[in-house]
């Protein structure tokens, strides 16, 4: 299992679901599966916003301590661990 951190570009044409302005975190067998999970659960199956970066095998300790780390779910299990509420 790999922890992926995905950030999205901000533009007038892209709308983000609540809570993903800073990015989204998912654990899956591959980045492709992580993106698929994010698309299904965060974007309700709609197209993803324009992807900025994908960090593979990200250490949660590397993420922003004041905003992101305090709101991380269980990054060991498959599925979305940031933002909370989409598990």
Secondary structure, 3 states (H helix, E strand, C coil): CEEEEEEECCCCCCCCCCCCCCCEEEEECCHHHHHHHHHHHCCCCCCCCCEEEEEECCCHHHCCCCCCHHHCCCCCCCEEEECCCCC
